[in-house]
Amino acid sequence: MWRSDKVKKGIERSPHRALLRACGLSDEDFDKPLIGIANSYIDIIPGHVHLREFVKPIKDEVRKAGGVPIEFNVIGVDDGIAMGHYGMHYSLPSRELIADSIETVVEAHQLDALICIPNCDKIVPGMLMATARLNIPTIFISGGPMLAGEVNGKKVDLISVFEGIGQLKAGKIDEGQLKVIEEHACPTCGSCSGMFTANSMNCITEVLGLGLPGNGTIPAVDPRRELLARAAARQIMELLKRDIKPRDILTIEAFDNAFAVDIAMGGSSNTILHLLAIANEAGISYPLSRINEISRRTPNICKISPSSEYHIQDLDAVGGIPSLLKELIRGGYLPHPDAMTVSLKTHKEIAEEAPDADGSVIRRVEDPYSKEGGIAILFGNLAPEGSVVKTAGVDPNMLTFRGRAICFDSEEEAIEGILGGKVKPGHVVVIRYEGPKGGPGMREMLSPTSAIMGMGLGDKVALITDGRFSGGTRGACVGHISPEAAAGGPIGVVKDGDEILIDIPNRKIELLISQEELKRRLENFVPKTKEVKSSWLRRYIRFVTSASKGAILEA
């Protein structure tokens, strides 16, 4: 009857049952489905420190609904803590370890269904990749977002601290003021309070159809979060009964919807990388050009920190993702409103029960921030395979920018150059050898982008990289430039003083030299190599693909 019967039914499985009895299972349990609960509890990530307690009511509801909860844990990396030093090399690779580890536990023990409890950064996409790969009934319930902090009546968050470093270097604040921001920026557990990568992905999980309404926005410390967790635990049993699997929901139409909402709310640019990887696991080829088509026709109607003063709690207060969906559907901008979700309702049915757009946190489609979306894909001779920019965080005066290159071959060099005053108005900061192979691990560039903003250069300087940005990045910052320098990409042959054009309205990024000169440089180009001592990272370098393909590992 159940998949797990392979490990608990028949005379030949007597040894297996003996081991299961040692884990607390009884004769009665052997007739029930085994429900895997992938819990990402870890002591060093604020979005996860409460998950040891958070999982208890989930297990309780599974038992009440007739299942046997089988909790196991996965690793996690806190991008904010790993950022700006060697540790960040491990962040993106951890996504693959998470997906592989979940597959390993589920398949080794033939679990019948899966509840995923993620919250931050690579944990959400890693679990989504595993879900698409395994294709057994699955539901997501995240740990919930952090509340914003407050200093002198003004909301602050993690990005306030990063940008505070630049403000300190520029003489705008002193160390005491920076310490006050540091002490108040992260006041509760939960994923950081803006529309950074964690919250972008948790919101998108709703839109992909694998999380119940409220999954992305109900705060971690709100009692409604536990109620939602209990509802998710009950719902997994219904999905199992009906044999509704992730690939029944994760269609190409679901990814269209996910990109449309991501673009409408100006989510993290990392969502592009992760959604491409998840689509690959679901057996779907999703070209970057399709994202641009959606971006062209989808208005940006919601801006959350770092793109505004609003935070996730403000979006939740006006109806969350269901209200955003409702407004997009009203304007005809959600590509597939009849797509199914784990709630067994369509997006249209969910939206009908949600409040109307409030007009401020979620603007009406007649009054958008911009008629085109908050994320764009740029192509050109600098990025033949594409690059990504979060347009929602770009100063309108910087949407088209022509400047002179100042080149750095690592994040550390760039930070030293920015804080040391080498970067001047009119520069395009080029950070290379930070892609999937070259980094390795495609480190996020929050420190250099925050330094630029904190020093008051956000409307005077652009930044491009074959690395990627934190969801907290704002400014004229173009990442994921593909192919990367380490793979022989054109970004590797840019020289100091070269003129670069960033034309976001026309989706172009160009190195303004002749074709002949570019060809000559590329023919003579020998990419730099780094000594990598870690055997895991050396394996990662060997198998990882371009950012334009989601930085997936080739089998």
Order of alpha helices (4+ residues) and beta strands (2+ residues): alpha-alpha-beta-alpha-beta-alpha-alpha-beta-alpha-beta-beta-beta-alpha-alpha-alpha-alpha-alpha-alpha-alpha-alpha-alpha-alpha-alpha-beta-beta-beta-alpha-beta-alpha-beta-beta-beta-beta-alpha-alpha
